[in-house]
Amino acid sequence: MTAILCASAYQAIISWVFAGGADSADVRERMSLTVEAAQGIADAQNRLGLMCEQGRGGTQDTAEARRWFKLAVAQGHADAQRNMARLLQDGIGGPADPTEARRLFVFSAAQGNAEAQYILGVMNGDGDGVSKNDAEARRWFWLAATQGHPSAQNRLADMCIAGLGGPQDEKLAEEMYRMSEEQVPPPAQYILAARHATRFGVRALRSVPPHGGPRCLAL
C-alpha cells in the first residue's frame, strides 16, 4: 500500500514539474518527504499530507493528503489527527464524517495540540456538531490560550467578560486580550482595540504608541 502511494506521489510531482509549476525547493522537499513517508515516518507522512493538500511541490491532491494523514494518524501523530479531522469535518478529499472528525480533534487536543483545543472550544461554544456547552468550551479555550493561541485567548476573554462557562473575570479577560494583542501586527491591534473598547469603555484606547497601533487595554 505504501509503495503504491509513494509511486503515485512521485508521478504527481514529475507531471507537475513538466507542466511548469515547479518551485525547486518545494519539489525537493516533497520528494524527500515521499521517501521518508514511505518508510513509515509519521512526521514525514503528516508534512507530505499538508503539501499534497496545499499543492506545494507537486499537484494538489486532497485525496492523497487524506491517505498520508491516515497513515500518520494510525501512529498517533497529534498534528495529523488534527489535519485529518479538518478534512473529515469539511468533506475535503473524500466524504465528510463529523463524528470521526470530532473524535480525532479530541485525541489531538488530549496530546496538547493547541489548534485542536481551540477548534473543540469553538465547537462547544457555538454548538457546532455537539450540544452547546459553555463550560467545556471555556476549558478548551483555556488550554489553548495557555499555549499562546491568540484566537483562543480572545474567545476565552469574551467568555470571562460575559461570565459564560464560569464566573466573570475582568482581570483575566484583560490579560488574555493583552497577550493576544502582542501576537498581531499594528493594524490588527487597532481593530482589537476598537472592539475591546466596547467591553471596557474608553480606557481601552487611552494609550496610543508612536507606531500608530493602539496598545489595547493599556490602563
C-alpha positions in Angstrom: 0.0 0.0 0.0 2.7 2.5 1.0 4.7 1.6 -2.1 1.7 2.4 -4.3 1.3 5.7 -2.5 4.9 6.5 -3.0 4.8 5.8 -6.7 1.7 7.8 -7.1 3.2 10.7 -5.3 6.3 10.7 -7.4 4.3 10.6 -10.6 2.2 13.6 -9.5 5.4 15.5 -8.7 7.0 14.7 -12.1 3.9 15.6 -14.0 3.6 18.9 -12.2 7.3 19.8 -12.8 6.9 19.2 -16.6 3.8 21.3 -16.6 5.9 24.2 -15.5 4.5 24.6 -11.9 7.7 23.8 -10.1 9.3 25.6 -7.2 12.6 23.8 -6.9 12.8 24.0 -3.1 9.2 22.6 -2.6 9.8 19.9 -5.2 12.9 18.7 -3.4 11.2 18.8 -0.1 8.2 16.9 -1.3 10.3 14.2 -3.0 12.4 13.8 0.2 9.3 13.6 2.3 7.8 11.0 0.0 10.8 8.7 0.6 10.6 9.3 4.4 6.8 8.8 4.5 7.1 5.6 2.6 9.5 4.4 5.3 6.7 4.9 7.9 8.0 8.1 9.5 4.8 9.7 10.9 6.0 13.3 10.9 7.0 13.0 7.2 3.6 11.5 6.4 1.9 14.4 8.0 4.1 17.0 6.3 3.7 15.3 3.0 -0.1 15.3 3.5 0.0 19.0 4.0 2.0 19.5 0.8 -0.5 17.4 -1.1 -3.4 19.3 0.4 -1.9 22.7 -0.5 -0.4 21.7 -3.9 3.1 22.6 -2.8 6.0 20.9 -4.7 3.5 19.0 -6.9 -0.1 18.7 -7.9 -2.8 19.4 -5.4 -4.4 16.1 -4.3 -6.6 16.2 -1.3 -7.5 12.5 -1.5 -3.8 11.7 -1.4 -3.4 14.1 1.5 -6.1 12.1 3.4 -4.2 8.9 2.7 -0.9 10.2 4.2 -2.7 11.8 7.1 -4.4 8.5 7.8 -1.1 6.6 8.0 0.3 9.2 10.4 -2.9 9.1 12.5 -2.5 5.3 12.8 0.8 6.1 14.6 -0.9 8.6 17.0 0.6 11.8 15.4 -1.2 14.7 17.0 -0.9 17.2 14.1 -2.0 14.5 11.6 -5.0 13.8 13.8 -6.0 17.5 13.7 -5.3 17.7 9.9 -7.3 14.5 9.1 -10.1 15.8 11.4 -10.2 19.1 9.3 -10.7 17.2 6.1 -13.3 14.9 7.5 -15.2 17.8 9.0 -15.4 19.6 5.7 -15.6 16.7 3.4 -12.3 17.5 1.6 -10.6 14.7 -0.3 -13.5 12.3 0.5 -16.8 12.1 2.3 -17.5 14.1 5.4 -17.6 12.3 8.8 -18.3 14.8 11.6 -18.3 12.1 14.2 -14.9 10.8 13.3 -13.6 14.3 12.9 -14.6 15.2 16.5 -13.0 12.0 17.8 -9.7 12.9 16.1 -9.9 16.5 17.4 -10.3 15.1 20.9 -7.3 12.8 20.5 -5.2 15.6 19.1 -6.3 18.0 21.8 -5.6 15.5 24.5 -2.0 15.3 23.3 -1.7 19.1 23.7 -2.4 20.3 20.2 -3.4 24.0 20.7 -5.3 24.3 17.4 -7.3 21.2 18.1 -8.1 22.5 21.6 -9.2 25.8 20.1 -11.5 24.1 17.5 -13.1 22.0 20.2 -13.7 25.2 22.2 -15.4 26.7 19.1 -17.5 23.6 18.6 -18.7 23.5 22.2 -19.1 27.3 22.4 -21.1 27.6 19.2 -22.9 24.2 19.4 -21.3 23.2 16.1 -21.8 19.4 15.7 -22.2 19.0 19.5 -24.6 20.2 22.2 -23.6 23.7 23.2 -21.6 23.5 26.4 -20.0 26.8 27.6 -18.1 25.2 30.5 -16.5 22.7 28.1 -15.8 25.5 25.6 -14.1 27.6 28.3 -12.0 24.7 29.4 -10.7 24.0 25.8 -10.1 27.7 25.2 -8.1 27.9 28.4 -5.9 25.0 27.5 -5.2 26.5 24.0 -4.8 30.1 25.4 -2.1 29.0 27.9 -0.1 27.7 24.9 -0.3 31.2 23.3 -3.1 30.6 20.8 -4.3 34.2 20.1 -7.8 33.3 18.9 -8.3 31.1 21.9 -7.1 33.9 24.1 -9.7 36.3 22.6 -12.6 33.7 22.9 -11.6 33.0 26.5 -11.6 36.7 27.3 -15.0 37.1 25.7 -16.4 34.3 27.9 -14.8 35.8 31.0 -16.4 39.2 30.3 -19.8 37.6 29.8 -19.5 35.1 32.6 -20.1 32.2 30.2 -19.0 28.7 31.3 -17.7 30.1 34.6 -17.5 33.2 36.7 -17.0 36.7 35.3 -13.3 37.6 35.5 -12.4 41.0 34.0 -8.8 40.8 35.2 -8.2 37.5 33.3 -10.0 38.9 30.3 -7.7 41.9 30.2 -4.7 39.7 30.5 -5.9 37.4 27.6 -6.7 40.4 25.4 -3.3 41.9 26.0 -1.5 38.6 25.3 -3.4 38.1 22.1 -2.7 41.7 21.0 1.0 41.2 21.4 0.9 38.5 18.7 -0.7 40.5 16.0 0.6 43.4 13.8 -0.4 47.1 14.5 -3.3 47.3 12.0 -5.0 44.3 13.7 -4.2 45.8 17.1 -6.3 48.8 16.1 -9.2 46.6 15.2 -8.9 44.7 18.5 -8.6 48.0 20.5 -11.8 49.3 18.9 -13.6 46.0 19.6 -12.3 45.8 23.2 -13.3 49.4 23.9 -16.9 48.5 23.7 -16.3 46.0 26.5 -14.2 48.0 28.8 -15.1 51.6 27.8 -12.7 54.3 26.6 -10.0 53.0 29.0 -9.0 50.6 26.2 -8.0 53.4 23.9 -6.2 55.6 26.4 -2.7 54.8 25.2 -1.7 55.1 21.5 2.0 54.3 20.9 4.0 56.2 18.2 3.9 53.4 15.6 0.1 54.0 15.3 -1.2 50.7 16.7 -3.1 51.4 19.9 -2.0 49.3 22.8 -5.3 47.7 23.8 -6.2 47.9 27.5 -3.0 49.8 28.4 -4.7 51.3 31.5 
